[in-house]
Amino acid sequence: MKISVIVHPNSKRPRIEADLTKILHVYVSASALEGKANQATTEALVKFFKVKNSGVILVKGEKSKNKVFEII
């Protein structure tokens, strides 16, 4: 299943919220430098969906706040 995610790096309170359009907003404390926010987002989605680390793949949006992940 593919999901759309909006990442908010440098957040003081890491969390995952869904809006009315069913897009997940992932707030992570990691900075957006050198892919740290992408890694933190992947780890947060692994915990949220309760899948293995290899079960969450970044498909689109490596350098954007708007990302698409595939959950296996």
Number of C-alpha atoms within 10 A of each C-alpha: 7 13 14 15 22 20 22 21 21 14 14 10 9 16 15 18 12 12 8 6 6 11 14 18 19 23 22 25 17 19 15 19 10 9 13 15 24 24 15 21 29 20 15 19 22 18 12 11 12 10 13 12 12 10 15 21 16 17 12 13 14 13 13 11 17 15 18 17 20 14 17 12
